[in-house]
Amino acid sequence: MTLRLETRARSLAGELLECWWNGKFGQDQRSDLWLKRFGEAWCVESRHGGIGAQRHRHYFGDEMSARSLLQTLKTEHGQQWKWVPKG
């Protein structure tokens, strides 16, 4: 029973595959990007402006489209993006 509940909770939260940040601190300067997977769906989530900022989510049916948007966002914001290891 516990395993089933854990699996269900994980599928609702999504599986975090990659996390990036622009290396800056502060409400007006920090930006974060996440690549997640929800079963067969892919999600690119972005936040620009620190912890209190609104998050934007874009969903895709394939990995290539999601990674394309992730790269576009990194390029548009012209930052030195840093990969954040999971865990």
N, C-alpha and C positions, 0 to 999 in steps of 0.2 A: 504493500500500500504506500509506504513512504517513497519508494522509487518512482511509482506512478505519479505522485503529487510533485516530486522534484522535477520530473521530466515535463509535466504540464506547466509548472511555474517557469521553467527555463524557456519553453517554447513561447510563452506569453511575453517574457522579457526580451527574447531574442538572444542570439549568440553573438557576442562581441568578437569581431575578427581583427579589427585594427582600430587604433586610436592615434590621432595626431593633434599637436597643438603648436601654436606659432612662437612659443618660447618667451612670450611677454606676459607680465603680470599687470593686474589692474583692471578695473571694471570697463574702461574704455578701450583697452588694447588687446586683451586676451581673446583668442579664438580657438575653438576646438572642432575637430571633425571625427566622426565615428563611422565605421563600416560594420553593419550588423546583418545577420541572416535570421529570418523567421521562417523556418521550414524551407519552402521553395522560393520564398520572396526575399529580396535583398533590399537593404535600407541604407541610405546615406543620411546621417544626421549632422547638423551643423549648429554651432552656437557662436555668435560673435558679440563679445562684450562682457564676458565673465559669468559668474555663477547666476546672477539674477536675470540674465538675458534670455530672451525667448529662443527656443530650439525650433529648427525647421527640419522636417523629415521628407525625404523623397523615396518612394518605393519603386522597385523594378522587378521584372520577372527573370532577369538573368544577371550574372555576376559582371559580365563585360560592360553592360550599361551603367551599373552602379559604380564600378571602378573608373569609368570614363568621367562621370560627374565628380567623383572624388578628386581626380586629377585636375579637372577644370576649376574646381573651387580652390585647390591649392595654388594653381597658377594665377587665378584672378586676384587673389589676395596678396600675391607677391611676397610672401613671408619666407623665412627660413624654417619650414615646418620640421618638427621633431616628432619622430615616432615614439609613442609611449608604450612600453611593454605591458602586456596584460598581467594581472595578478600582482 
